[in-house]
């Protein structure tokens, strides 16, 4: 994952759960409920002590990747264990860096969250909202987003798409979440002119996020790690 994405999305994971799920947590019908999730305390303890083997560390990373979308409704013990792990690693940036070292679902999840951070951070800026409005005047319902976009375009448009991406993660549909994330990133890139993207600070960041996510999605599909 490109370093600039971490710097620009610092703290977005906690903030996403605080803001987005204040009024509408992701739908969980037919999904893995928080009671079915695990975060092995022995693995967490051994990882913190530096004695966890590589295979068990990979299993721990997958457990963490499965937990992240449920951050709004995790049972206290799981939430506490997750926070202890984040503290041991040195913060959310370091958590994402660590997940990114494990191919498959952990890496793909980390890179999806990097893009979600961009959508949250820049989706409400006037330059981006205006660019999306102009884009929708030409093509009101872009391919892949027809069933997801509401008629109006405003500061919540990209945030709402981010919510839908995270809902797919909550349902365990990681490949579909990645596909929607890529579609959203491509729409945003098409909507912004080069000057607008540069002015908004998104030019390089979108390219990095899109490239990273596409790479991780193909890797996860090839290895069955999604």
SULQUI-V582551 format. One record per residue. N is the residue number from 0. SS is DSSP state (H for helix, E for strand, - for the rest). PSI is psi in whole degrees, 0 to 359 (999 if undefined). Layout:
n = (N	N)
ss = (SS	SS)
psi = (PSI	PSI)
This chain:
n = (0	1	2	3	4	5	6	7	8	9	10	11	12	13	14	15	16	17	18	19	20	21	22	23	24	25	26	27	28	29	30	31	32	33	34	35	36	37	38	39	40	41	42	43	44	45	46	47	48	49	50	51	52	53	54	55	56	57	58	59	60	61	62	63	64	65	66	67	68	69	70	71	72	73	74	75	76	77	78	79	80	81	82	83	84	85	86	87	88	89	90	91	92	93	94	95	96	97	98	99	100	101	102	103	104	105	106	107	108	109	110	111	112	113	114	115	116	117	118	119	120	121	122	123	124	125	126	127	128	129	130	131	132	133	134	135	136	137	138	139	140	141	142	143	144	145	146	147	148	149	150	151	152	153	154	155	156	157	158	159	160	161	162	163	164	165	166	167	168	169	170	171	172	173	174	175	176	177	178	179	180	181	182	183	184	185	186	187	188	189	190	191	192	193	194	195	196	197	198	199	200	201	202	203	204	205	206	207	208	209	210	211	212	213	214	215	216	217	218	219	220	221	222	223	224	225)
ss = (-	-	H	H	H	H	H	H	-	-	-	H	H	H	H	H	H	H	H	H	-	-	-	-	-	-	-	-	-	-	-	-	-	H	H	H	-	-	-	-	H	H	H	H	H	H	H	H	H	-	-	-	-	H	H	H	H	H	H	H	H	H	H	H	H	H	H	H	-	-	-	-	-	-	-	H	H	H	H	H	H	H	H	H	H	H	H	H	H	-	-	H	H	H	H	H	H	H	H	H	-	-	-	-	H	H	H	H	H	H	H	H	H	H	H	H	H	H	H	H	H	H	-	-	-	H	H	H	H	H	H	H	H	H	H	H	H	H	-	-	-	-	-	-	-	-	-	-	-	-	-	-	-	-	-	-	H	H	H	H	H	H	H	H	H	H	H	H	H	H	-	-	-	H	H	H	H	H	H	H	H	H	H	H	H	H	H	H	H	H	H	-	-	H	H	H	H	H	H	H	-	-	H	H	H	H	H	H	H	H	H	H	H	H	H	H	H	H	H	H	H	H	H	-	-	-)
psi = (136	138	324	330	321	316	323	346	18	131	2	330	308	317	323	312	326	316	306	320	6	326	336	89	157	145	142	13	126	19	174	119	158	329	342	351	155	152	96	114	331	317	318	317	314	324	317	328	352	20	7	132	164	318	318	327	320	321	320	318	321	320	316	317	324	332	324	314	345	14	333	338	22	143	155	315	321	317	319	317	321	317	324	320	316	317	318	320	336	14	178	323	315	327	313	320	317	313	323	343	353	109	162	218	318	310	316	318	316	319	330	316	329	318	319	323	319	318	318	318	323	348	337	3	146	320	318	315	316	320	319	322	314	320	320	342	326	321	90	324	88	153	135	347	3	318	359	331	138	164	318	151	122	194	347	356	307	326	321	321	322	320	319	325	315	327	322	322	318	325	357	10	71	319	319	322	318	319	317	322	317	318	318	316	319	320	317	319	320	327	327	131	167	318	320	317	320	318	322	349	21	351	295	322	317	320	315	312	318	315	314	315	317	318	314	323	316	320	314	321	319	327	357	27	15	999)
